[in-house]
Amino acid sequence: MSLGDKSLTELTKNVFSDKYEFIEGPRKVKGKSGKIWIFDALVKNENSLYGMFIRDWKREISITQLRQLNKACKDTEVQGGIMICNIVTDFSCDYSLQFGIQLLSKGHLISKLRRRKFSTSF
């Protein structure tokens, strides 16, 4: 199976589990407001926890989804958000930067895995 045939969740797990603890989801996290937020995955390093929304859609990511991730991070103990999607636009990139959300496309994940494979083949 080629990298392009893998699901976004599988690619995300492969990229992040190399250096961090990847906690597969869905994970429910109760916010300070009492609302239950559902993250598709969580990534943990020594002292921080990041929430992920993984959207395997055939269209670009909506600003609404970026806003939801931002609200979820602010309401919970999660320090930051990572949005994984198929198609990234310049507008969504600009918007994610305003909120401090890392926005990654499927192409970016595949590129990261290919570079990793290439660097370890020597």
Buried (B, 14 or more C-beta within 10 A) or exposed (E): EEBEEBEBBEBBBBBBEEEBEBBEBEBEBEBEEEEEBEBBBBBBEEEEBBBBBBBEEEEBBBEEBBEBBBBBBEBBEBBBBBBBBBBBBEEBEEBBEEBEBBBBBBEBBBEBBEEEEEEEEE
